Amino acid sequence: MKTIVKATEITVKELADLQRTLKIYLDEAFQSNARWGTLHKQGYLQSVIEGRATSAITIARISDLRSAVEDEYNKQHEDYIILTELLAQGFEYITIDGNNRSRALLAYIENEFPLKEKIYDSGEIGFKATKDNKYYNDLNPELKEYINNIKLNIHILNSLTRSTFYKVCLLYTSPSPRDS
């Protein structure tokens, strides 16, 4: 079975909505719990606003994975059963890489932490975050719309079995030589 990766874009608001409505399942067997503190979240938001957040968030569509398992094996296969249960619970995707990044975006939109007080410049829009406008709810409507519509890179994987899925996850979660 061949792994297929679809590179596409998603807006900050679309990704936050998927998180908010519990459409993305976090399999903690390979993707860590939320571990970023406020400083990491603020740094990531700064890179998103300024157009420097280039690393793709990687997810897999559960229905595609389930179809691939059915085609290669059958409906009695353990993976088919697990994926069917996730679909029945309303999940559409499994996060492979980017859980902390997507959670940071949702947390900001839900007013859980402020931006750093500084000047932000994306090339398209510039503003100064101050004590009066550093939380999402305090932003003017134009700035909220700008942040909501920022496009993020996303990779959607399909046609994976669970064992291949975990091998792919190891590629994303293992430290690279440059991290040493």
N, C-alpha and C positions, 0 to 999 in steps of 0.2 A: 504494500500500500504506500503510495507516494504522499509525502507531506507537501501541502500546498500553502503558500503564504501570500495573502493579499495585502499589499501596502495601500493604505488609504488615509483619509483624514477624518477627524471628528472634532466638533467644537467643544470648548470647555463646558458649556451648558449641557450639551448632549451627554458627555461623559459623566458629569455630575448627576444628571437625571437618571442615568443607568445605575449609578451607585445608590442614589436616594431611593429608587424604587426596587432595590434588591434584585436587579436583573443580572448582576455579575456575581458569580460564586467564587469565593476564595477557598481553594483547596490547601489547607495549611500543611499538607504533607510536603509541599515543595515551595510554597510562597509564604513568606513570613507575615506575622501579624503586624499591625501598624507599630512602627518603632521610631518614627520621626518626631522630634520635638519641634517647638515653635520656630527655632532658628533655621532648621532644615526646610520646614514648610515655607517660611518667608523667603528663603533663598531660591527655592523652586518657583514660587509665584513670581519673584522678580525676573527669573529667566524666562518664564512664560510670557509675562507682560512685555518684556524687552525683545522677544522673538529669538531667544537663544536656547529654548528647550527643544533640542533636536532629537533626543533619544525617543524611539517609538515605544508606546505602551503596547504590549502584546497580549492578545486574548484569543480564545478559541470559541467558536460558535458550537454550542452543545448539540444542536440538532444535526449539524454536519458531522460531528464526531460520532454521534449515535448511528447515523446512516452508514458511515464508513465501517463501523464495527459490525453492523448487521450484514453488510455486503461481504465482508471478509470472513466473518464467523457466523453468528446467528443471534436470534433474540434471547437465547438462554445464556449467552456469554455474560460474565460478571460486569464487564464494562457497559454493555447495553443496558443492563438492569440499573446500574448506578446512574448512568446518563438519563435514563427514563425517569428515575426518581427526582433528579434535579429539574428536569423539564416540568414535572408535575408540581413541583414547588414554585414554579414561575421563573426559574433562572433561565437566561438565554445564553450567557457566556461564562467562561472560566478564565480568570486572570492568570496569565503565565508570568508576566513581568510588568511591573509598574503599579503595584498595589499602593505603595506609599505615595507615589505621585498622584494617582487618581484620588486617593483619600484626602490628600492635601488640598486639591482643587475643591472637592465637596466641602471640606471643613471651612475653607475661606468663604465660599458662597453661603454657607450656613452661619456665617458671622462668628465662628469659633476662635479665630485668631486674627490679628491685624497685620497689615503690611508694615514693613520697616518704614520709619519716618525718613524719607529721602526723596530725591528727584528720580522719576522713572521716565525713560525715553525709549520708545519703540521705533522711532523713525516716522511713525504714522501719528502718534499721539504722545504728548508729554504732560506730566502732572507732578505735583509735589504732594506726597502723602504726609499729612500732618496729624496732630492729635485729634483733629476734627473730621478727618476723612480717610482714615486708614483701615477702617472696617468696611466690609462689602456693603452693608446696609446704609452706610453714611456716604457712599459714592454718589455722584450725580448720575442721572439716567443715561447720559451719553457714555460715561466711563464704564458703567455696568454693562451696557450693550457691547462696548468694545471688548471687555474681558470675556463676556459670555460667548462672543463670536470668534475668539482666537482659535485658530485651527491647530490641532495637535496631530502628530504622526501616530498612526496606529497600525499594527500588523494583526491580521486575523488569520489564524491557522485553522486548517481543517484537514480531514482525511487522516487522522491519527488514531492509533490504538492507544490504550492507556500506557503500555510499556514504552512505546515510542514517545508518547506525550511526556512521560517522566524524563526520558533521555533529553528531549528538547528543553525541558525545564532546567535540567542540570547545566546545559549550555548557558542559559540566561542567569542562573544563580551562582555559578562557580566564579571565583575571582579570576580575572585575567592576569597574564604575566605583568602587565603594567600596573596592577593594583598592589604588587608585592613591594 
